[in-house]
């Protein structure tokens, strides 16, 4: 899994970031479900996705403050 840079996220529109936020939330849900059933192969993906979600939310907040 490749790390997402905040500088790359800052180049996206707010709508693209909201879409990415929803995608990450869906992925996190699926991973937590897999973890609870014992089918999760790579538990570090959860923390990686949580970090990516934090970056997306941070950039969204920056854009809101700037506007």
N, CA, C and O atoms as a MOPAC input file, in Angstrom:
PM7 MOZYME 1SCF
protein

 N      0.84100 1    -1.17400 1     0.00000 1
 C      0.00000 1     0.00000 1     0.00000 1
 C      0.89000 1     1.24200 1     0.00000 1
 O      1.76000 1     1.39400 1     0.85800 1
 N      0.66500 1     2.11900 1    -0.96200 1
 C      1.49200 1     3.30600 1    -1.10000 1
 C      0.93400 1     4.42800 1    -0.21900 1
 O     -0.27300 1     4.66500 1    -0.19000 1
 N      1.81900 1     5.10300 1     0.48700 1
 C      1.40500 1     6.20100 1     1.35700 1
 C      0.95300 1     7.38800 1     0.51300 1
 O      1.56000 1     7.71200 1    -0.50800 1
 N     -0.12000 1     8.02500 1     0.96000 1
 C     -0.64700 1     9.19300 1     0.27000 1
 C     -0.04600 1    10.43600 1     0.91000 1
 O     -0.00800 1    10.56000 1     2.13400 1
 N      0.42200 1    11.35500 1     0.06900 1
 C      1.02400 1    12.57400 1     0.58600 1
 C     -0.03100 1    13.66700 1     0.66900 1
 O     -0.90700 1    13.76600 1    -0.19000 1
 N      0.06000 1    14.47400 1     1.69800 1
 C     -0.88200 1    15.57700 1     1.87100 1
 C     -0.77900 1    16.56600 1     0.72300 1
 O     -1.78000 1    17.16900 1     0.33700 1
 N      0.41000 1    16.74200 1     0.17500 1
 C      0.57600 1    17.66900 1    -0.94900 1
 C     -0.21800 1    17.20000 1    -2.16700 1
 O     -0.74800 1    18.01700 1    -2.91900 1
 N     -0.29800 1    15.88500 1    -2.36000 1
 C     -1.11300 1    15.35000 1    -3.45400 1
 C     -2.60100 1    15.59100 1    -3.19200 1
 O     -3.36200 1    15.89500 1    -4.11100 1
 N     -3.00000 1    15.45300 1    -1.94300 1
 C     -4.40400 1    15.65300 1    -1.58900 1
 C     -4.81100 1    17.11900 1    -1.73000 1
 O     -5.95500 1    17.41600 1    -2.07300 1
 N     -3.88400 1    18.02800 1    -1.46800 1
 C     -4.20200 1    19.45600 1    -1.55500 1
 C     -4.52000 1    19.89200 1    -2.98700 1
 O     -5.14200 1    20.93300 1    -3.19400 1
 N     -4.09800 1    19.10700 1    -3.96600 1
 C     -4.36000 1    19.43200 1    -5.35900 1
 C     -5.74400 1    18.97200 1    -5.80400 1
 O     -6.19000 1    19.33000 1    -6.89400 1
 N     -6.42700 1    18.18600 1    -4.98000 1
 C     -7.74800 1    17.68000 1    -5.33400 1
 C     -8.83700 1    18.64700 1    -4.87900 1
 O     -8.63400 1    19.45700 1    -3.97500 1
 N     -9.99200 1    18.54200 1    -5.52600 1
 C    -11.12500 1    19.38800 1    -5.14100 1
 C    -11.77900 1    18.81800 1    -3.88700 1
 O    -11.52500 1    17.67800 1    -3.50000 1
 N    -12.62100 1    19.62800 1    -3.26500 1
 C    -13.31400 1    19.19800 1    -2.05100 1
 C    -14.21900 1    18.00300 1    -2.34500 1
 O    -14.34000 1    17.09800 1    -1.51900 1
 N    -14.84700 1    17.99700 1    -3.50400 1
 C    -15.73300 1    16.87700 1    -3.86300 1
 C    -14.94400 1    15.57900 1    -4.01500 1
 O    -15.39300 1    14.52100 1    -3.57300 1
 N    -13.77400 1    15.66000 1    -4.63600 1
 C    -12.92700 1    14.46800 1    -4.76600 1
 C    -12.47700 1    13.96800 1    -3.39800 1
 O    -12.40900 1    12.76200 1    -3.16100 1
 N    -12.17500 1    14.89200 1    -2.50900 1
 C    -11.74800 1    14.50000 1    -1.15900 1
 C    -12.89000 1    13.85600 1    -0.38500 1
 O    -12.67400 1    12.88500 1     0.34000 1
 N    -14.10100 1    14.38600 1    -0.52900 1
 C    -15.25500 1    13.77900 1     0.14900 1
 C    -15.52500 1    12.37500 1    -0.39200 1
 O    -15.88100 1    11.46700 1     0.35900 1
 N    -15.35200 1    12.21000 1    -1.69500 1
 C    -15.50800 1    10.88300 1    -2.29300 1
 C    -14.47000 1     9.92400 1    -1.73900 1
 O    -14.78900 1     8.78500 1    -1.39700 1
 N    -13.23200 1    10.38200 1    -1.65100 1
 C    -12.16000 1     9.53900 1    -1.09600 1
 C    -12.43400 1     9.20500 1     0.36700 1
 O    -12.15500 1     8.09300 1     0.81600 1
 N    -12.97800 1    10.16600 1     1.11100 1
 C    -13.32600 1     9.92400 1     2.51800 1
 C    -14.34500 1     8.78500 1     2.63600 1
 O    -14.21200 1     7.90400 1     3.48600 1
 N    -15.36100 1     8.81800 1     1.76900 1
 C    -16.37300 1     7.75000 1     1.79900 1
 C    -15.76600 1     6.40000 1     1.41900 1
 O    -16.09800 1     5.37600 1     2.01700 1
 N    -14.87800 1     6.40200 1     0.42600 1
 C    -14.22400 1     5.15000 1     0.02700 1
 C    -13.40000 1     4.56500 1     1.16600 1
 O    -13.43400 1     3.36100 1     1.41800 1
 N    -12.66900 1     5.42200 1     1.84200 1
 C    -11.83600 1     4.95600 1     2.95800 1
 C    -12.71600 1     4.42100 1     4.08800 1
 O    -12.40600 1     3.39500 1     4.69200 1
 N    -13.81200 1     5.12300 1     4.36800 1
 C    -14.71700 1     4.67200 1     5.43400 1
 C    -15.28500 1     3.28700 1     5.10400 1
 O    -15.39600 1     2.43200 1     5.98300 1
 N    -15.64000 1     3.07200 1     3.85000 1
 C    -16.15100 1     1.75600 1     3.44700 1
 C    -15.07600 1     0.68400 1     3.57700 1
 O    -15.35100 1    -0.42500 1     4.03500 1
 N    -13.85500 1     1.01600 1     3.17200 1
 C    -12.75900 1     0.05800 1     3.29700 1
 C    -12.46400 1    -0.27100 1     4.75600 1
 O    -12.21900 1    -1.42600 1     5.10300 1
 N    -12.49100 1     0.75300 1     5.60700 1
 C    -12.24500 1     0.52400 1     7.03700 1
 C    -13.31800 1    -0.37800 1     7.63100 1
 O    -13.02000 1    -1.25700 1     8.43800 1
 N    -14.56200 1    -0.16000 1     7.23100 1
 C    -15.64900 1    -1.00300 1     7.72300 1
 C    -15.41300 1    -2.45700 1     7.33100 1
 O    -15.54800 1    -3.36100 1     8.15600 1
 N    -15.05900 1    -2.67500 1     6.05900 1
 C    -14.82300 1    -4.03300 1     5.57900 1
 C    -13.64400 1    -4.67900 1     6.30600 1
 O    -13.69000 1    -5.86200 1     6.64300 1
 N    -12.58900 1    -3.89700 1     6.54800 1
 C    -11.42000 1    -4.44600 1     7.24200 1
 C    -11.73200 1    -4.77900 1     8.70000 1
 O    -11.27900 1    -5.79800 1     9.22000 1
 N    -12.50800 1    -3.91400 1     9.35500 1
 C    -12.87800 1    -4.21300 1    10.74900 1
 C    -13.76200 1    -5.44600 1    10.82500 1
 O    -13.65700 1    -6.23400 1    11.76400 1
 N    -14.62900 1    -5.61200 1     9.84100 1
 C    -15.47700 1    -6.79500 1     9.78600 1
 C    -14.62600 1    -8.04800 1     9.58200 1
 O    -14.83700 1    -9.06500 1    10.24400 1
 N    -13.67000 1    -7.96900 1     8.66600 1
 C    -12.77400 1    -9.09800 1     8.43000 1
 C    -11.94800 1    -9.41500 1     9.67000 1
 O    -11.69300 1   -10.58000 1     9.97200 1
 N    -11.53300 1    -8.38100 1    10.38000 1
 C    -10.74200 1    -8.59500 1    11.59700 1
 C    -11.56500 1    -9.31600 1    12.65400 1
 O    -11.06700 1   -10.21300 1    13.33400 1
 N    -12.82000 1    -8.92100 1    12.78800 1
 C    -13.66000 1    -9.53700 1    13.81700 1
 C    -13.98600 1   -10.99600 1    13.49600 1
 O    -14.23900 1   -11.78600 1    14.40600 1
 N    -13.98400 1   -11.36000 1    12.21400 1
 C    -14.24700 1   -12.74300 1    11.83900 1
 C    -12.96800 1   -13.55600 1    11.68800 1
 O    -13.01800 1   -14.74500 1    11.37100 1
 N    -11.80900 1   -12.91300 1    11.91700 1
 C    -10.54000 1   -13.61300 1    11.85700 1
 C    -10.02100 1   -13.82700 1    10.44700 1
 O     -9.15800 1   -14.68000 1    10.23800 1
 N    -10.52100 1   -13.08100 1     9.47500 1
 C    -10.11400 1   -13.27100 1     8.09000 1
 C     -9.16500 1   -12.18900 1     7.58600 1
 O     -8.83300 1   -12.16400 1     6.40100 1
 N     -8.72900 1   -11.30100 1     8.46300 1
 C     -7.85900 1   -10.19400 1     8.05200 1
 C     -6.41700 1   -10.67900 1     7.92400 1
 O     -5.82700 1   -11.16700 1     8.88800 1
 N     -5.85800 1   -10.53700 1     6.72200 1
 C     -4.49000 1   -10.99600 1     6.47300 1
 C     -3.44800 1    -9.97400 1     6.91000 1
 O     -2.39500 1   -10.34300 1     7.42900 1
 N     -3.73600 1    -8.69300 1     6.70100 1
 C     -2.74900 1    -7.64700 1     6.95000 1
 C     -3.35100 1    -6.57900 1     7.87100 1
 O     -3.93500 1    -5.61100 1     7.38400 1
 N     -3.21900 1    -6.73700 1     9.18500 1
 C     -3.83200 1    -5.78500 1    10.11300 1
 C     -3.25200 1    -4.37300 1    10.03400 1
 O     -3.88900 1    -3.42300 1    10.48900 1
 N     -2.06500 1    -4.22000 1     9.47000 1
 C     -1.47700 1    -2.88600 1     9.37700 1
 C     -2.20900 1    -2.01000 1     8.36100 1
 O     -2.04300 1    -0.79000 1     8.36200 1
 N     -3.01100 1    -2.61700 1     7.50100 1
 C     -3.79700 1    -1.83100 1     6.53700 1
 C     -4.79400 1    -0.93200 1     7.25900 1
 O     -5.09900 1     0.16000 1     6.78000 1
 N     -5.30300 1    -1.37700 1     8.40200 1
 C     -6.27500 1    -0.56900 1     9.14300 1
 C     -5.62400 1     0.73200 1     9.59800 1
 O     -6.19200 1     1.80800 1     9.40900 1
 N     -4.44900 1     0.64300 1    10.18900 1
 C     -3.80000 1     1.86800 1    10.66600 1
 C     -3.38000 1     2.75500 1     9.50100 1
 O     -3.42500 1     3.98100 1     9.60700 1
 N     -2.97500 1     2.15400 1     8.40000 1
 C     -2.61600 1     2.93900 1     7.22200 1
 C     -3.80900 1     3.70100 1     6.66500 1
 O     -3.68800 1     4.86700 1     6.28700 1
 N     -4.95700 1     3.04300 1     6.61600 1
 C     -6.16100 1     3.71000 1     6.12800 1
 C     -6.62900 1     4.79400 1     7.10100 1
 O     -7.13100 1     5.83700 1     6.68000 1
 N     -6.46300 1     4.54600 1     8.39400 1
 C     -6.84200 1     5.57200 1     9.37200 1
 C     -5.98000 1     6.81500 1     9.20700 1
 O     -6.47200 1     7.93800 1     9.32300 1
 N     -4.70500 1     6.61700 1     8.93900 1
 C     -3.81000 1     7.76100 1     8.69800 1
 C     -4.21500 1     8.51200 1     7.43700 1
 O     -4.22800 1     9.74300 1     7.41100 1
 N     -4.54600 1     7.75500 1     6.39100 1
 C     -4.96600 1     8.39300 1     5.14200 1
 C     -6.25600 1     9.18300 1     5.35800 1
 O     -6.41200 1    10.28300 1     4.82800 1
 N     -7.18200 1     8.61600 1     6.14200 1
 C     -8.43300 1     9.32600 1     6.45100 1
 C     -8.13100 1    10.62400 1     7.18600 1
 O     -8.74300 1    11.65400 1     6.90400 1
 N     -7.19700 1    10.58100 1     8.12200 1
 C     -6.83600 1    11.78600 1     8.86600 1
 C     -6.26200 1    12.84800 1     7.93400 1
 O     -6.55600 1    14.03300 1     8.09100 1
 N     -5.45500 1    12.44000 1     6.97500 1
 C     -4.89200 1    13.39100 1     6.01600 1
 C     -5.99300 1    14.01700 1     5.16700 1
 O     -5.99600 1    15.22600 1     4.93800 1
 N     -6.92600 1    13.19100 1     4.70200 1
 C     -8.03000 1    13.70200 1     3.88400 1
 C     -8.85500 1    14.70600 1     4.68100 1
 O     -9.18700 1    15.77900 1     4.17700 1
 N     -9.18500 1    14.36400 1     5.91600 1
 C     -9.99200 1    15.26100 1     6.74900 1
 C     -9.24200 1    16.55000 1     7.07200 1
 O     -9.84600 1    17.62000 1     7.14400 1
 N     -7.93800 1    16.44900 1     7.26300 1
 C     -7.12800 1    17.63700 1     7.53500 1
 C     -7.13700 1    18.57700 1     6.34100 1
 O     -7.31700 1    19.78400 1     6.50200 1
 N     -6.94500 1    18.03700 1     5.15200 1
 C     -6.93400 1    18.86800 1     3.95300 1
 C     -8.31600 1    19.48500 1     3.71600 1
 O     -8.41600 1    20.64300 1     3.31300 1
 N     -9.37000 1    18.72100 1     3.96200 1
 C    -10.72500 1    19.27800 1     3.83500 1
 C    -10.92900 1    20.44400 1     4.79500 1
 O    -11.51300 1    21.46100 1     4.42000 1
 N    -10.45800 1    20.30500 1     6.01900 1
 C    -10.58800 1    21.37800 1     7.00500 1
 C     -9.78200 1    22.59800 1     6.58500 1
 O    -10.22800 1    23.73200 1     6.75500 1
 N     -8.59600 1    22.36300 1     6.03700 1
 C     -7.77800 1    23.49900 1     5.55300 1
 C     -8.50000 1    24.24400 1     4.44200 1
 O     -8.51100 1    25.47400 1     4.40600 1
 N     -9.10300 1    23.48300 1     3.53600 1
 C     -9.81800 1    24.12400 1     2.42400 1
 C    -11.03000 1    24.91500 1     2.91100 1
 O    -11.33900 1    25.98200 1     2.38000 1
 N    -11.71600 1    24.38200 1     3.92900 1
 C    -12.87300 1    25.11000 1     4.48400 1
 C    -12.43200 1    26.40600 1     5.15700 1
 O    -13.08900 1    27.43700 1     5.01500 1
 N    -11.32500 1    26.35600 1     5.88600 1
 C    -10.83200 1    27.55700 1     6.56300 1
 C    -10.35700 1    28.60300 1     5.56400 1
 O    -10.51100 1    29.80500 1     5.78200 1
 N     -9.77900 1    28.12800 1     4.46700 1
 C     -9.25700 1    29.03500 1     3.44600 1
 C    -10.38300 1    29.74900 1     2.69800 1
 O    -10.23200 1    30.90600 1     2.30600 1
 N    -11.49500 1    29.07200 1     2.50400 1
 C    -12.60200 1    29.65200 1     1.70600 1
 C    -13.39000 1    30.69000 1     2.45300 1
 O    -14.34000 1    31.25400 1     1.90900 1

